[in-house]
Each structure stands twice: as structure tokens, then as C-alpha cells.
Amino acid sequence: MLKFAYLLALLFSLFGILLLDKRYKLAAFFNISRTLTTLATVVVVFIIWDILGIKLGIFFSGHSPYMSGVYLAPDFPIEEIFFLIFLCYFTLIMYRLAERRWRRT
């Protein structure tokens, strides 16, 4: 179980952001198609960024007892996909919260 701790933490965090989104209808619960298009586009850009960084020797995967050990490519763990989804979704939620807040002032 310790082997999947990072992946579980990412999924738990993603679930928390989803609940925040549902409560305030910020992104996916406001406009699902626009949210999915935005997330897919940005995640693909970051995946390409990661692949280029790995190929150039800039990025590499450290080994940790908390990671699953499942790699999609050399130095590209499966956790990276979930991290990128979380990062982009979190950023979108924070943007939408700020946008709502600044409209009222």
C-alpha cells in the first residue's frame, strides 16, 4: 500500500478539488465541455513538455518507496499524468474563484 501512497494522495486531492468545483460550480459543473477541452489541451502540452525535458536530460524520475513503479516511458511515471491533471484542474479552479471574486469588487 505504501507503494501507491503518492498516487492515492493525488487522487484524493483531485477528488477534493472536484468537490470544491461541485459546491461552487466553477469549472466542470459550470461548463463540462469547455472544462474538458481546456484540461485536455493543457495536459497534452505539459506531457509534450515533460517528454522533451526527459529527452534533453533535464527531467528525470527519482525513485521513491511512495511511487507505484509503473512507468509509461523511461523516467515518465504514471503518477505524472495524474499530477498534471490535478495541477491544471486546480489552476483552473483557482482562476475561476479569483474571477468570481474580482467581478464583485
Buried (B, 14 or more C-beta within 10 A) or exposed (E): EEBBBBBBBBBEBBEEBBEBBEEBEBBBBEEEEEBEEBBEEBBEEBBEEBBEBBEEEEBEBEEEEEBBEEBEEEBBBBBBBBBBBBBBBBEBBEEBBEEEEEEEE
